[in-house]
Amino acid sequence: MFDTQENRYITRGVNEQVPKEIQQRCFQLIDEKVKQEDVQLDYLQIFECRG
């Protein structure tokens, strides 16, 4: 499902409220998980950010 980096989607609220650097880091985390053979991801990934 995450074979390509072409189509990446986020909600409008995330786009408006979360800094771009954090959005990019979330996509990097997904890319790292995809490389792990024993991990399966579905179409919806949820991140909980604490600050």
N, C-alpha and C positions, 0 to 999 in steps of 0.2 A: 504494500500500500504506500510506503514511503520510499519508493525507488528513485524518485526524482525530486529535485528542488524547484521545479518549474512552478507548480501551483501550491502556494502557501496561503492559508486563510486565517484571519483572526477576527474577533468580533469588533464591532464599531466601538464599543466601550473600551476594550483593551487598546485599540488603536489610538483613542483619544486620551486615555489616562495613564498608560504604561509607557515609560520612556523607550525609545527605539533600541537603546543598548540592551535593555532587559528583554525586549522582544527577540532580538537577535540571539541572545544567550539561550533563551528557551528553545529556539530552533536548533541551536548547536547541541543542546542536551538531547533533543529528539534524534539528531543525526548520530550522536554517540550511541544511543540505545539501538538504533537500526543496525549498527555494525555488530552488535552482540548477537550471536546466533541463537541463544536460548530465550530471547525476549521477543514477544509478539506485541505489536502496537495496533490499536484499532484507529478509526478515523478521528476520534475525539481524544485529545490529550488535555488534561487539566493540571495547571500548576498552581500551587499555593505559595504565595510570596509573603515572607515575614520580614519586617524591617525594624 
